[in-house]
Amino acid sequence: MLGAESAMAKTPDFSHLINKFRTPYFTHGHQGQRRSGTGADFWQYKEYQDGDNSQNIDWRKSAKGDTHYIREREWEKAQTIAIWVSRSRMMQFAHKSDPYSKAQYAAILAYILSAKFMAAGEHIKFINAQIKSLHSPAQLPHFAHSLAEHCGKTIPHNKSDVGQVKSFPILISDFWEDLASVEKQIKQLSANNFRGLVIQVTSPAELSLPYKGRVILEPTSADSAENFTISKIEDVKKEYTQRIETHQREIMHIANQYGCQYIHLSTARDPIDATMDIYRSLAGLAPEATPNASNTEAER
């Protein structure tokens, strides 16, 4: 919460942004259900009957005759934002110069987005079963504890807990898995034609490889049982950087292929700036805006 509150206070409210959405996959806060109920929009007039709230009488309409009419409002329901935060072992990585591990940074982003969307009138659902859904601001402290506990637990990277959802999906991960696994995750979430956000969180060290000499790499999954030693890491830095950049381009391509917006965030990036990056990416998904192809550190 300490890492998120400043970012929430110094960044725009999402309500104005969400109001731009008028598509089947996502609309502003509430969807009209074409029947009477609790809502903000006028639905139809009906004759006043015993038991109706007299405050709903439209006196101007009623003055035209002998019948009292009340204004019915259209019943609305909130949209649902579905958030998934990776629990792979790789997310626990943090270089000695990083302010947060990738898992901690992802938890901060999840908290910020949940609070922002909830304030805009949306319902928050977590695809991760370990994180309880969020329904009111009063739950935020318990929600923060749930996220903190979650970011310290891992599952094998090949056992994804992503499934199909009928919501606006937001995926937060480092996405260093093989591309087939990444595509499976995104494809599952976009199966119902709900466009969303794919947020890749990385440590700066993973991109720049700031090491010298002999380096021992530890396995991140059961697929690799032994450590891998590089005698002189400077000799592989160029090839490594090329492979990293290629992998990121492929993630962006997969995201775009399934109608999602890709954004890359470094754990060194201030959460305030990161929130603004996400805000702009959401604006890129709005129909009247032109989607950005990428939002990487290199481009900035």
C-alpha positions in Angstrom: 0.0 0.0 0.0 2.9 2.4 0.8 4.3 1.7 -2.7 1.0 2.4 -4.4 -0.7 5.2 -2.5 1.5 8.0 -3.9 1.0 6.7 -7.4 -2.7 6.7 -7.0 -2.8 10.2 -5.6 -0.6 11.7 -8.3 -2.2 10.1 -11.4 -5.5 10.7 -13.1 -8.7 9.0 -12.2 -9.7 6.2 -14.6 -13.4 7.2 -14.8 -12.9 9.8 -17.5 -10.7 7.3 -19.5 -13.2 4.4 -19.2 -16.0 6.7 -20.3 -14.4 6.7 -23.8 -15.0 2.9 -24.2 -18.1 2.0 -26.2 -17.3 -1.6 -27.4 -18.6 -5.1 -26.8 -15.5 -6.0 -24.7 -15.5 -3.0 -22.4 -17.8 -0.1 -21.6 -17.8 2.6 -19.0 -18.4 1.2 -15.5 -21.9 0.1 -16.0 -23.8 -1.5 -18.9 -27.4 -0.8 -19.5 -29.4 -4.0 -19.5 -32.5 -2.6 -21.4 -34.8 -3.1 -18.5 -35.8 -1.0 -15.5 -33.8 -0.9 -12.4 -31.1 1.0 -10.5 -29.0 3.2 -12.8 -28.2 6.7 -13.9 -29.9 6.7 -17.3 -33.5 7.4 -18.1 -35.4 4.3 -19.2 -39.1 5.1 -19.7 -42.2 6.7 -18.1 -44.8 4.6 -16.3 -47.9 5.5 -14.4 -47.5 6.1 -10.6 -48.8 3.2 -8.5 -49.1 2.6 -4.8 -45.7 1.6 -3.5 -43.7 3.7 -6.0 -41.3 6.3 -4.7 -43.1 9.7 -5.0 -39.7 11.3 -5.4 -39.5 9.7 -8.9 -42.6 11.5 -10.1 -41.9 13.7 -13.2 -44.1 16.7 -12.3 -43.6 18.4 -15.7 -44.8 15.3 -17.5 -47.6 14.7 -15.1 -48.9 18.3 -15.4 -49.9 17.7 -18.9 -52.8 15.4 -17.8 -54.6 13.8 -14.9 -52.1 11.0 -14.5 -48.9 11.0 -12.4 -45.9 9.6 -14.2 -42.6 8.4 -12.7 -39.3 8.2 -14.5 -37.9 4.7 -14.6 -34.1 4.3 -14.8 -32.4 1.6 -16.7 -30.9 -1.3 -14.7 -27.1 -1.3 -14.9 -24.4 -3.8 -13.9 -20.7 -3.1 -13.4 -18.2 -4.6 -15.8 -15.5 -6.9 -14.4 -11.8 -6.3 -14.6 -10.0 -9.7 -14.4 -6.3 -9.5 -13.2 -3.8 -12.2 -13.4 -0.4 -11.9 -11.6 2.3 -14.5 -12.5 3.6 -16.7 -9.7 6.5 -18.2 -11.5 9.8 -18.5 -9.7 11.4 -16.1 -12.1 9.2 -13.3 -10.7 11.2 -13.5 -7.4 14.3 -12.1 -9.1 15.7 -8.8 -8.0 19.1 -7.3 -8.8 20.9 -5.8 -5.8 20.2 -2.3 -7.2 16.5 -3.0 -7.8 14.0 -1.3 -5.3 11.6 -4.3 -5.7 11.6 -7.8 -6.9 9.4 -8.4 -10.0 6.8 -10.1 -7.9 6.6 -7.1 -5.5 6.4 -4.7 -8.3 3.7 -6.7 -10.0 1.7 -6.7 -6.7 2.0 -2.9 -6.4 0.7 -2.5 -10.0 -2.1 -4.9 -9.2 -3.1 -2.9 -6.2 -3.0 0.4 -8.0 -5.1 -0.9 -10.9 -7.6 -2.5 -8.6 -8.1 0.6 -6.6 -8.3 2.8 -9.7 -10.8 0.6 -11.5 -12.9 0.1 -8.4 -13.1 3.9 -7.9 -14.3 4.1 -11.5 -17.2 1.8 -10.7 -15.8 -1.5 -11.9 -15.8 -4.9 -10.2 -12.3 -6.5 -9.6 -11.8 -10.2 -10.0 -8.5 -12.0 -9.7 -7.9 -15.0 -11.9 -5.4 -16.2 -9.3 -7.5 -18.2 -6.9 -5.3 -17.2 -4.0 -6.3 -13.5 -4.3 -9.8 -12.7 -3.2 -12.0 -10.5 -5.4 -12.4 -6.9 -4.5 -15.8 -5.3 -4.0 -15.4 -2.2 -1.8 -12.6 0.2 -0.7 -13.0 -1.2 2.9 -11.4 -4.4 1.7 -8.2 -2.7 0.4 -6.1 -3.4 3.6 -7.0 -7.1 3.5 -6.5 -7.0 -0.2 -2.9 -5.6 0.2 -2.1 -8.5 2.7 -3.4 -11.0 0.2 -1.2 -9.6 -2.6 1.8 -9.5 -0.4 1.3 -13.1 0.6 0.7 -14.1 -3.0 3.9 -12.4 -4.4 6.0 -14.6 -2.1 4.6 -17.9 -3.5 5.6 -19.6 -6.7 4.3 -22.4 -9.0 6.1 -24.1 -11.8 6.1 -21.9 -14.9 4.6 -24.6 -17.0 1.6 -24.9 -14.7 -0.3 -21.7 -15.5 -3.3 -20.8 -13.5 -4.7 -18.7 -16.3 -8.1 -19.7 -17.6 -10.9 -18.3 -19.8 -12.7 -15.2 -18.3 -15.7 -13.2 -19.4 -14.1 -9.9 -18.4 -11.5 -7.3 -19.4 -8.2 -9.1 -18.7 -5.0 -7.7 -17.5 -2.0 -10.0 -17.4 1.1 -9.0 -15.3 4.2 -11.2 -15.7 7.8 -11.2 -16.9 6.7 -13.5 -19.7 10.2 -15.1 -19.9 8.5 -18.5 -20.5 8.7 -20.0 -24.0 6.6 -18.2 -26.5 4.2 -21.1 -26.9 3.3 -20.8 -23.2 2.9 -17.1 -23.5 0.6 -17.4 -26.5 -1.5 -20.0 -24.7 -2.0 -17.6 -21.7 -3.0 -14.7 -23.9 -5.2 -16.8 -26.2 -7.1 -18.3 -23.2 -8.0 -14.8 -21.9 -9.0 -13.5 -25.3 -11.1 -16.5 -26.2 -14.3 -14.4 -25.6 -13.0 -11.5 -27.7 -12.3 -9.3 -24.6 -9.3 -7.1 -25.4 -7.0 -6.4 -22.5 -3.6 -5.4 -21.3 -0.4 -7.5 -21.4 2.1 -6.0 -18.9 5.6 -7.3 -19.0 7.6 -6.6 -15.8 11.3 -7.0 -15.9 14.4 -6.1 -13.9 16.8 -3.7 -15.6 19.6 -6.3 -15.0 17.7 -8.8 -17.2 18.0 -6.5 -20.1 21.4 -5.0 -19.7 23.2 -8.0 -18.1 25.5 -5.9 -15.8 27.8 -8.6 -14.8 31.5 -9.4 -15.5 33.6 -12.5 -15.7 32.4 -15.9 -14.7 28.7 -16.2 -13.9 26.7 -19.1 -12.6 23.0 -19.1 -13.6 20.6 -21.0 -11.4 17.6 -22.9 -12.8 14.2 -21.3 -12.5 12.1 -24.5 -13.0 12.2 -28.3 -12.6 12.9 -28.4 -16.3 16.5 -27.3 -15.6 18.0 -29.4 -12.8 21.6 -28.1 -13.0 23.3 -24.7 -12.8 24.7 -23.2 -16.0 28.1 -21.6 -16.0 29.3 -18.9 -18.4 33.1 -18.4 -18.3 33.1 -14.8 -19.5 29.7 -13.2 -19.7 30.9 -10.2 -21.7 31.4 -12.6 -24.7 27.7 -13.5 -24.8 26.2 -10.1 -24.0 25.5 -9.1 -27.6 23.8 -12.3 -28.5 21.9 -12.3 -25.2 20.6 -8.7 -25.8 19.5 -9.7 -29.3 17.5 -12.7 -28.1 15.9 -10.6 -25.3 14.8 -8.0 -27.8 13.5 -10.6 -30.2 11.5 -12.3 -27.4 9.9 -9.0 -26.4 9.0 -8.2 -30.0 7.3 -11.6 -30.2 5.4 -11.0 -27.0 4.1 -7.7 -28.4 3.2 -9.4 -31.6 1.2 -12.2 -29.8 -0.5 -9.6 -27.7 -1.6 -7.6 -30.7 -2.6 -10.7 -32.5 -5.2 -11.4 -29.9 -6.3 -7.8 -29.6 -4.4 -6.9 -26.4 -2.2 -3.9 -25.7 1.4 -4.7 -24.8 3.3 -2.6 -22.3 6.8 -3.1 -20.9 7.6 -1.8 -17.4 10.9 -1.9 -15.5 11.0 -2.5 -11.8 13.2 0.7 -11.6 10.4 2.8 -13.1 8.6 4.9 -10.5 5.1 3.5 -9.9 3.7 7.0 -10.7 5.2 6.9 -14.1 4.2 3.2 -14.5 0.6 4.1 -13.8 0.7 6.8 -16.4 2.1 4.3 -18.9 -0.8 2.0 -18.2 -3.2 4.9 -18.4 -1.9 5.8 -21.9 -2.0 2.2 -23.0 -5.7 2.0 -22.0 -6.3 5.2 -24.0 -4.7 3.4 -26.9 -7.4 0.7 -26.7 -10.1 3.3 -26.9 -11.8 3.2 -30.3 -11.2 6.8 -31.1 -7.5 6.5 -30.4 -4.7 5.0 -32.4 -3.2 2.0 -30.4 0.5 2.3 -29.6 2.5 -0.5 -31.0 4.8 -0.6 -27.9 5.7 1.3 -24.8 9.2 0.0 -24.1 12.0 1.6 -22.1 14.1 1.7 -25.2 11.5 3.9 -27.0 11.3 6.2 -24.1 
